[in-house]
Structures are given as C-alpha cells and as structure tokens.
Amino acid sequence: MALQTLSKTNIANGNTIQAADVSQSIDAFTGAVGYALTFSGSFTLAGATTGSGFWQNAVSSSYALSGSYAISSSRAVSSSYALSSSYALSSSYALSSSVALSSSYALSASYVTVVNAQNYDNGSTVVPGDFKFVAGKTVMTAGAATSSLFTVLAGKTLGDNVWINAAYPEAFSIPLNALPLKVNVSSSGKVLISGDPTANGTIIFTGTYI
C-alpha cells in the first residue's frame, strides 16, 4: 500500500472542520491507512512491547538490550564468542581443551615417551631421529652384568640406533685403578656390561634408542 501524506490544509480559522480533516490522524495511528510520519523532539512509546505494538530498534529490538548485538546477543556476554563460548575459558581450545594440558599431546599424554626430531651423528653426518629411553640397574658379578630383556632393543645395534651408558655407583667397592665399564646390547635386547674382574655389586645404566 502506497504511503499517503497527512494534510491540515482545511484546518484554519474561519473554516468549518470536516470529519475528513481529522480522520487522517486517526487512520494513521490505527493503521487503517498508511501514512508517512516524521517525528521531531522527544517521543514516548507506552504499552505493548511485542506484536503489533513492537517498536523496531527500541529497547527490546533486535539491536537493543535483548537484541542480537546486545547483552544477550550472540556476540555479548552470553554469546558464542564470550565467557561461555566455544573459544573461551570452557572452550575446546582453552585449559580443558583436547590440545591443552590434559590433552593427548601434552604433559599427561601417551606420546611424551618420544622426543621427536632430535639430532644424532650416524657416523658420516648429523641426521634427525625420534628418541625413546631405557634405564635400569643390574648386578655385576666378577666384572660381568646382564640386564633383563628389553624387547624394544631387540635387533638394535650399539652406536647405530641405540646408545647405552653405564656407571659404578658411588658406594660401589672397586680397586682404585679398576678397568672402565664397557657396554653392548644382545640381539635379543639385553644390556651387556663388563668391567674390572674384581667388581661385584649393582651397576646402573641409562640409554636412548630410535
């Protein structure tokens, strides 16, 4: 319906006011006829807050307090980007997320047994490798000791893909000029340690492998 313009042409001193002269105003506010209205100064809307009396862009509008951009909006306090959002404190990317402290790749993860992309000398150049670790103790008798079986070391070659260090503990009783310790790895994966023939006691060892 095309909008009409209110007219006060016949409303003047000395004229007889006709019903049509004032019915336009009634029609405009009741919606009976569409009129273009322009307001100046202050304006107060009382009564309905929803339905046909809903005042677009006012307090309850889509741009105001309950609007999509205000306090309860999708971008405000309760929005999907705020405190309760998927990107905030309780989000999947925050402290409790799957990629944070409790994640499968963090401190408690099952993947921290591997130190990735470390460098080692393969005898001709430096290359990267993913390192894992072994450690333990074993009893030396008359200068010889064999560890329990490490299945992860089976088939490994000392110096190529496994490196083992062994030591006499401080309390170990050995001659002053005792022979140094030697280490090897059996084909089945046991750590082999040899030392001074007079050495008896517990030997400790640590190692890395790829």
N, C-alpha and C positions, 0 to 999 in steps of 0.2 A: 504494500500500500504506500503510495507516494505521500511524503510528509507535507502538511499544509502550514501556513504561517498565520499565527494569531493576529487579529486586526482590532483596533479600537477606534476605527475611523468615525463611526456614528456616535461614539460616546463623547459628547461635548455639551457645553452649557446651551440650553435652549432647545436641544433635540429631545425627541421622545425616544427613550431607551426601549428597544425591542428585545424580545426573547433571544433572537439570534445573536445580539450584541454580547450577551454574557454566557450563552450556552457553549461557545467555543472553549472557554476556560474550563467548564465542567467536563466537556468531552475530552480535553487534553489530559486532565488528571485522572479520569476514569478509564482512559484508553479506548473510548468509543471511536475516536477519530485520531489519526496520527498527526501530531504537530511537532515542529522543530522548536525545542525550548532551549533558551540560553539563560543561565542564572549568573547574577553578579552579587558580590557581597557574601555574607555568611548564609549557610543553608543547613537546616537540621532535619534529618530523616528519622522519624519516630515510628514505632510499630513493628511490622514484620521484618525478620532478618533472613527469611528464606522464601522460596516460592516466588509469586508474582511481585512481592514487595522487596525482593532481594536487591540490594544496591550494589551493582557491579563495581569492583575496585575499591570498596569501602572496607570497614573493619573485618568483616567476615568474607571478603572477596578472595579471589584466587591469588592476589598479590599482597594481602594483608596478613594479620596475625595468624590466621588459620590457613593461609594460602600456601601454595606450593613453593614459595620462596621465603617464607617467614619462619616463625619459631617452630612450628610443627611440620615445616616443609621438608621436601626431600633433600635439601642442602643445608639444613639448620641443625639444631641440637640433636634432634632425633632422626636426622637424615641418614642416608646410606653412606655419607662421607664424614660423619661426625663421630662422637664417642662410641656409639653403639654400632658403627658402620663396619662394613667388611674390610676396611682399611685402617681401623683404629685399634685401640687397646685390646679389644677382644677379637680382632680380625684374624684371618688366616695368615697374615703377613707380620704379625706382631709377636709378643713374647710367648704366646701359647701356640704359635703357628707351627706348621709342619716343616718349616725351613729354619726355625729358630733353635733356642737352647734345648728344647725337648724333641727336636726333630730327628729323623732317621739319619741325618748327616752331621749332627752336632755332637756335643760332649758325651751324651749317653748313647750315641749311635752304635750300630753294629759294624760301621765302616771305619772307625778310628783305629782299628788294628793295622791299618795300612797307611803308610806315609807315601803319598803319591809324588811322582816326578822328582825324585831325588837323583843326584848325580853320583856316578862312580866311575873308576878307571877300569876298563876292560882289558888293559894290557897294551893297548895301542892308542886309545883315545878316550875321552870322557863322554859317557852316554847316560841318559836318564833311565831310572828304574823305579818300580813301586816296591817299597821295603816293608817287610814284616819282621817280627822279632821272636827270639827264643832266649831263655835264660835258665839257670838251674845250678845245682850242686851235685857232686858225686864223690864217692870215697876213693881215695888213691891208696893203693897198697903196693909197697916196694916200687914206687915210681910209675905206676900204671893205673889209669882210671877209665872207665867206660860209662857213659850216661845211659839213662833209659832211652827207649826208642822214640824219636821224633819222626812221625810218618811224613810230616811236611818237608823234612830234609832228605827223604829218600831220593836217590839219584842225583843229588846236588854235588857239585864239585867245589872244594875249598878254593877260594880266590876267584872263581868264575861267577857263581851265583849264591854263595854262602860264605860268611866271614865270622870266625869264632875267636874270641879272646878268653884266655883262662888265667887264673891267678892263685897264688898261695895266699890264703887269708893271713892276717897279721899274727894270729895266735898259732899258726902252723909252725911246727918244730922241724926245721931243716938245717943242714950244715951251712955255715957262713958262705961258702963258695958253691952252693948247690947248682946243679945244671938248670938252665931255664926250661920253662914248660914248652912243649910242642903240642899242637892240636891238629886233628884231622876229622873227617866225617866218613863213616862207613857207608857203603852202598845202600844199606837198609835205613839209615838215618840216625845212627847213634854218634854222639860226640866222643871222639877218642883223644885222651890226653896222656902224655908221657912226660916224666920229669926225672929228678935225681933218684937213683935206685934206692936211696935210703929214706925217701919221703913216704910218710904214711899220714893220712888224715883226710879232711874234707877239702876238696877243690871247688872253687866257684867259677862259673863261666857265663858269658853273655854272647849273643850273636845276632846277626841280621841275615836275611835271605830274600831273594827275589824269585 
